[in-house]
């Protein structure tokens, strides 16, 4: 289940897709901010926020990335460890 990158509360979905390329970001019920603003950001912005050590970007990468969402955090950490060993 995806989480809000601002407060960590679980959300039902991160966005609603109305048509191809037309999405509406979901607001978190707890903090009233966008649940995951990084969905619309380019990788460059995500990388800059990683360099600035913003916890929101790490929550996005660990919990809300589409490739990893079904596997959970354990698989993400395992993949991260594999990448960092080389």
N, C-alpha and C positions, 0 to 999 in steps of 0.2 A: 504494500500500500504506500503511495507517495505521501510525503510530509511537506509541511510548510517550511521553507528555508529560513524564514525569519524567526519563528517561535518553536518549531519542531513538532507542532500538533499534526496529527494525521488528517489528511483531506481525501475526499472521495476521488477527485480527479484534478489534474493540473490545469486543464484547459478544455474548452468546448470548441469543436471544429464545425463551423457552419458550412463551409465549402473548401475546396482545395486552396490553401494559402490564406484562408480567412478564419482566424481563431480568436477566441475571447479568453483571457487568462482568468482563472478562478481566484476569488478572494478567500482568504482564510477566515473562518468563522470566529476564531479566537482573537487574533490580532488585527483583523480587518485590512491587512496588506495583501498584495499579490502572493499567492502560495509559492510560486517559483518564477521569478522574473527572468531567470537565466535561460528559459526556454527560447526567448526571442533574441538573446544576445549572441553575438559572434564569438568564436573561440578566442579571439584576441582579447576581448573584454573579460572573458572567463579566466584567461591566463594572467592578465594584469591583477585581477582580484585575488587569484591564487598567490601571486607575489606579495600582495598586501596582506595576506593571511586573513581574509574575511571568512568567518565561519559559514556564512550563507552559501558561498561557492562550494565549499567542501560538502555541505549537506546536499546540494544539488548533484554533485558528482557521485556521492555515495548512495543516495537514496532515490533520486529521481531520474537518473539517466535511463533511457528506454532499454538499452541493452542489459542493464543490471537490475532493473526494478523487480523482475520476477525471481531473481536469485537471492536478493537481500545483501546485507552488508558483508557477510562472511565471504562470499565469492569475490566481492570487490576488494577486500583486504588481501585475499589470497592472490588475486591478479596483480595487485599493487606490489606485493612482496616478490612475486616472480619477476616483474619488470625491474624492480630495484636491485635484484641480486646480480644483474649483469652490467 
